[in-house]
Amino acid sequence: MEQTPDTQTDETVVEQSATSPSTAPGFPIQSRERVRRTRTTALSPGWRWTEAVWLAIGIVDIVLAMDFVFKILAAANTGFVSFVAKLAGSIAAPFQGIFSEQTLTSGHVTHWADVVAIIVYTIAAYIVARLIMLIAGPRSRTTREGDVGR
């Protein structure tokens, strides 16, 4: 039997004593019986799509958070930092100008568009994930008296 992550199988050996009529009293026959218990947890059909939504928003949030940290620490805009800044700039573009960027006396910049984007995109991902589970969730099955066995 192939095991999947959502199936769990337990095997238990149960020993039973039984007295057979053909044996003398006081000499029970030992029998062994294997009992297999299988517990299966059914996953909702939309589970994988929900996981994909959370993976995507996790990646987006990490990029935005890295950009925020790089800017507040005044990291040099070269190489990887430049790549993250370009990527995060396009992701956070709809939120530019909501709050003004504040430049501290040390030259560090607080880029609030990244923080707003993280909040808005995470809320949007939550809503999308809930809608997926609502649409693809298990449906209750009802039967009428005359439909049993059909």
Secondary structure, 3 states (H helix, E strand, C coil): CCCCCCEEEEEEEEEEEECCCCCCCCCCEEEEEEEEEEEECCCCCCHHHHHHHHHHHHHHHHHHHHHHHHHHCCCCCCCHHHHHHHHHHHHCHHHCCCCCCEECCCCCEECHHHHHHHHHHHHHHHHHHHHHHHHHCCCCCCCCHHHCCC
